[in-house]
Amino acid sequence: MPMQGYANSKPLAQPFRWFAAGCVAACLVHLGSLRPLIAKWLMFDQSMGHALVLFLVICGWLWSGRTHFDHLARAPSRRGVGMIGLATLAWFLAALGDIELLEQLALIAMFYSLAVLVAGWRSAVSIAPQLAMLLFCVPIWDELNGQLVDLSAFMVGSFFSFTPITSHVAGNAITLPAGTVVIAGGCSGLRYLIVGLAMANLASSMNRLRFRHQLVANLLALGLMLAVNWVRIIVIVFVAYYTDMQGHLVRHHENFGWMVFGVALLPLLLYARHAPHRPEGE
């Protein structure tokens, strides 16, 4: 007896190729919604500077799983048509309101709906982790920037209140005898947080971690990436204090931050590698 919700037809030949073609077509049709996003991807020193590389990784990940996607495929699902209709309606309403972020999120929903349409639920679920990773490629995280600046200023100020260093914290400015270190919007640590969480979810999915261990990996990434920015700022303030604001690190600290990030990434990847994982086929 055919499953409810599936058309009375045979599975498509090579459904992954149909899915990929549908995604490309959806991107071309909605290119106007993607242009502002791609422009942000190409600003490599901004919060979405990681997204182009991550997008290519996701595409490669999807392609490597195409055989599994095809193996799970059933006949095309009628429900996928309704899901595409809802996603298209959401995109249309967002476009009317000129809300770019919602347009981009609606496009991600279209991708999942296309998978349901051409191959059914099981295949769509198999690529859900990859499609969910696209959330790290859209600027839904930018609203956290101000809060991260405030949190960094509070934590750094609290740290220096226990040291003999003469400093005064007011808002996002740390005043020293020789000058002021300002925690600007670009120093919020947002990029470390986004990339760290993306790496946690990527490693968790590729190592097939059970849900509770995926949650632990995300919490570990959250704590480590917040700490990365606090440590970076603390070191910069120390250098500024002892060099009277003349230290090279005071003005050129971007690479230093990524070095600290790389060190902090090691325990996260080790946890994802050795945590209990789901057996094949589960």
N, C-alpha and C positions, 0 to 999 in steps of 0.2 A: 504494500500500500504506500503510495507516495506521501512524503512528509507534507503537512499542511504548510502553505506559504511558498511552495516551490512550483514552478511552472511544469506542465506536463511535457517535458522535453529532456533530451539527453544532455549530459554535461558538455560544455563547450570544449573544443579542442584547445589545449594550452591556455587555460583561463588566466594565468598570470599575465600573458601577453595582452589579453583583452583588458585586464585591469590596468596595466602600465599604459596602454594606449589611451584608455579613458582618462587616466590622471593627467597625461600630457595634454589631451584635448581640453580638459577642464581648466588647466593652467593657461592655455592659449585663449580660451573664451573669457577668462577672468583676469587677463593680463594687467588690466588697469588697476586691479586690487593688489597685484604682486609687485608692480614697479616701485612703489614707495618702500616695500619690504626689502626688495633686492638692493635698493640704494643704501639701506641701513646695513645690510650684510657686507657691503663693500667699504664701509667705514670701519676699518680694522682696529682703530683705537677707541671705538665706542662700545656700548653694551652688547650690541649684536654682532660684533666683529668676529665671533666664533662661529656664527650660524652657517656660513657658506661651507666651511669644512665639515661641520656636523651634518648638514644636509647631504653632502656627498657620501659621508659615512652611512647615513640612513639608506640612501639609494643603493649602495653596495650591499648593505645588510639585507634589504628586501630582495635584491637580485640573487644573493646567495641562497635564499630560502625559497626560491621559485619552485623547486621540485616538490618540496613539502606542501607548498600552497596548492599546487596542481593535484597532488595525491589526495588531499582532503576535500577537493572540490566536489560539489554535487551539482545538480541542475540549477540554472539561474533562478534566483529567488524573486518572486513578485513583490515581496516586502521591500526589496532594495529600491524598487521604483518609487515607493512611497517615501522612503528615507531620503532619496535624492531630491524628491519634490520638497520635502521639509527643509533640507539643507539649502536648496535653491531659494526658497521663500525667505529663509533667515538671511541669506546673502543679499537678496533684493531689498529687504527692509533695512539692513545695515547700510547698503549703498545709498538708499534714500536719505538716511540720516547722516551720511558721510562719516561713518564710524569704521575706519580702516581696520582696526584690530578685529572687530566682529566679522568683517568680510573675510579676513584671513582665517579665522577660526571656523567659519562656515565652510571654507574651502577644504580644510582638514576633515570636517564631517563628511563632505562629498567624497573624499578619497575612501573613507571607510564604507560609505554607502555603495560605492562602486564595487568594492570587494564583495559585499553581500549580494549585489545584483548579479555579478558574473559567475560567482563560485559558491555562494551560500555562507551560512553562519560560521561553520567550522574553519573554513579558509580565512574568513575575515578576522576571527578571533586569533588565529595563528600569527597574523601580522599586526595585531593591535599594539603590542609593545613598540614596534618600529614607528607606527603612525603616532602614537602618544609622544614619542621623542620629538616630533615636529613642534610640540608646544614649547620646546626650548629654542626654537628658531623664530618665534614671533615675540614681539615686545610686550607680553603680558606682565613681565617682571619689572618694568620701569617704574611702576607706582611704588615699589619698595625702596627706591633710591634715597628719598628724603629720610625715611625711617632708619635706613642703614647708616646714613651719615650721623644722625642723632645718637644711635646706639654706639657707633664707633667712638664718638666724642665722649660719651658717658663712660665707656669702658676704659679708654685711654686716660681720661681725667682721673678716674678712680684708681688706676694703677699708679699714676704719678703722685697721687696724694699720699702714698706710702713710701715714697722715695725722698731723698734729700734734695732733689732737683727743684729749683725755684721755678714754679710755673703757675699759670692761672688759666683756667678753662672757662670760656664764655661762649656759649653756643657751640659752633664748630671751629672756634679759633683757640689755639693753645699758645699763650703768650709767654715767651722766655725772655731773659735779660737782654739778649742780643737781637730779638725779633719775634715774629709770630709765624707759627705753622698753622696753616688753614686746611681743614679737612674739607676739600671741595667736593662737588657732586661726583666728579670723576674718581674720587678716592673713597667712595662708599664701600667698595668691595663687591659691588653687584656682579661684575663679570666673573670674579672668582666663585661666587655663589651659584650663578647659572651654570657655568662650565662644570663645577664640582658636582652639582646635582645631576647634570646630564651624564657625567661619567659614572656616577653611582648607579643610575638606572640602566645605562648601557652595559656596565659590568654585571649588574644583577641579572639582566635578561640573558646575556650571552652565557653566563654561568648557571642559568636556570635555578636561581635561588628561590626557595619557598617564600611565600608572601611575608611572613614575619621577619625573615632575614633581609628581604628587600626593604622593609620598613626600617630596620636597624641600619642598613647601608645608607639610606637617605638621611636618617638622623645623624649618623656619623659624619656624612658629607656636610650637613648643615653646620654642625659644631666646628668641624675642621676649617671650613671655608670662612666662617665668621672669624675664627681665631687667626687665620692667615692675614686678614686685613689689619686686625688689631696689632699683631706682632710687627707687621710692616710699618705701621704708623709709630709704634713705640720705638723701634730701632731708628727711624728717621728723626724723631724728637731727640733721642739720645745723641745722635750725630750732630744735629743742629745745636744742641746745648754745648757740647764739648768742642765744637769747631767754630762757635760764634756765627752760625748760619752759613759757614763757608764750605762745608763738606760737599763733595761731589754728589753724594747720595741724596742730599736735600733737594736738589733740582732735577736729578735724573734717577728716579726710583722705580720706573715702570718695570725694567728687567728684574730688579731685585724682588719685586712683588711676585713675579712669575716663578722665580727661583724658590721662594718660600712655598708657593702653591705646589710646585713639583714635589717638594719634600713632603708636604701634607697629603699629597695624593697617594703616596706609597702605602700607608696603613689602610686606606680605603680599598685599594686594589687587592691588597693581601687578604683583607676580610672577605671581599667578594670571591676571591679565588678559593678560600678554604672553608667558607661557611657551608652548611648542609645544602644540597641542591636536590631538585626534583629528578627522579629517574626519567630516562628517555620514554616518551610515549604518554607521560602523565600530563 
